[in-house]
Every structure is written in structure tokens, then in C-alpha cells.
């Protein structure tokens, strides 16, 4: 049976007492499920944590139903898209500092989802390389940008 990502999110959130509708669209990164809800802030959570949890649960359910299912991105009102653009801008500014001064730059601790966005944004930069380093006592890692060795 083919997994239905929209239905999974709608069922999950309605079970939790939220009235939502889910639209899907494709981006280069994959399928995006865009949720419309009366109180989007409650579903986004602090720094997007609840939204990240919804995305994690959705992908686990999808994988359980069909191990060949591609991962989906769950968004609410463009929150992830806006946060992604802000993160890419911050990463490019940090890369410019690395180019200008030749020193390593450390970005704040971030989730695996956010680190992946930064890695993808800078992977073709010929002058900068990125590395994830664990932050002791947390699940998060920081990204360190440093000059690429030629």
C-alpha cells in the first residue's frame, strides 16, 4: 500500500485535537507538506521544535508503512521556508568571514535538519568547508566553517 503523507499528518494532528488542512507541493529538496491551522504557533513551537517533532513522527510513520518512501518536509505557513532562507543567509555571511579573515567561524548549536541546510548551501563553495562538532551534554552540534585546504 502506498503511504499517503497528507493523510498521515491530518490524522496525527486531528487525533491531537487540531483542525488542519494539508497541501503538498514539490521542491528540489523533496515533498513539502504545508499545514494550515487556526493556531499555527502552537504547532510550530519554540524555535520550531514542535514542527520538527511533527515532521519526525510523519517520516517515521511513512517509513514504517513503506520503507522506500522519500522523506517529507512539514511546514506551517511558510515558517520552514523563511527559517531556511535566514539560515542560508547566516551561513553565507559566515563563509564570507572565513574568506576575508582566514579563520574558522563557529555557528550556534543547531538540529540535524538545520545543519544539513547549511552543509548543502555551502558544499559547492570552493573556499570554505563545513564540519559538525558535538556540543557536550546536548543532542545538538555546532557547525564550524573553515578555509578549504587546496
RAVENNOR-V336607 format. One record per pair of residues at least 12 apart in sequence whose C-alpha atoms are under 7 Angstrom apart, sorted by the first residue. I is the first residue (numbers start at 1). GAP is how many residues later the second one is. If there is no record, write none. Layout:
i:I gap:GAP
i:I gap:GAP
This chain:
i:2 gap:64
i:3 gap:59
i:3 gap:62
i:3 gap:63
i:5 gap:57
i:6 gap:16
i:6 gap:27
i:8 gap:50
i:9 gap:49
i:10 gap:12
i:19 gap:18
i:20 gap:15
i:20 gap:16
i:20 gap:17
i:21 gap:14
i:21 gap:15
i:21 gap:16
i:22 gap:12
i:22 gap:13
i:22 gap:14
i:23 gap:12
i:30 gap:42
i:31 gap:41
i:31 gap:42
i:32 gap:40
i:32 gap:41
i:32 gap:42
i:32 gap:43
i:33 gap:40
i:33 gap:41
i:33 gap:42
i:34 gap:40
i:34 gap:41
i:34 gap:42
i:34 gap:43
i:35 gap:40
i:35 gap:41
i:35 gap:42
i:36 gap:40
i:36 gap:41
i:40 gap:36
i:55 gap:18
i:55 gap:19
i:59 gap:12
i:59 gap:13
i:88 gap:30
i:88 gap:33
i:91 gap:27
i:95 gap:33
i:95 gap:50
i:98 gap:48
i:98 gap:49
i:99 gap:28
i:99 gap:48
i:102 gap:45
i:103 gap:43
i:104 gap:40
i:104 gap:41
i:104 gap:42
i:104 gap:43
i:105 gap:39
i:105 gap:40
i:105 gap:41
i:106 gap:36
i:106 gap:37
i:106 gap:38
i:106 gap:39
i:107 gap:35
i:107 gap:36
i:107 gap:37
i:108 gap:34
i:109 gap:31
i:109 gap:32
i:109 gap:33
i:110 gap:30
i:110 gap:31
i:110 gap:32
i:111 gap:29
i:115 gap:28
i:127 gap:20
i:127 gap:21
i:128 gap:17
i:128 gap:18
i:128 gap:19
i:128 gap:20
i:129 gap:16
i:129 gap:17
i:129 gap:18
i:129 gap:19
i:130 gap:13
i:130 gap:14
i:130 gap:15
i:130 gap:16
i:131 gap:12
i:131 gap:13
i:131 gap:14
i:132 gap:12
